[in-house]
Amino acid sequence: MYSDQVFLLLSAAAVLLEMAAVCLVWERKMKQAAQRERAAEQRRKARCHDDYCAQEAARLYKLRRR
């Protein structure tokens, strides 16, 4: 009886450790995904800014040529 209880306890502990490991991996992946999304948003903003600057430069160039 005692060995069965020890086995069940160790099995439960192993399951909990495995669940904790899965949670840690999932959390790390979520953080990486969020970081990638932030980097992509920064790239989008930089592209928009570059596009705006190019359009503004073209507009000013056209005004100067008149």
Buried (B, 14 or more C-beta within 10 A) or exposed (E): EEEEEEEEEEEEEEEEEEEEEEEEEEEEEEEEEEEEEEEEEEEEEEEEEEEEEEEEEEEEEEEEEE
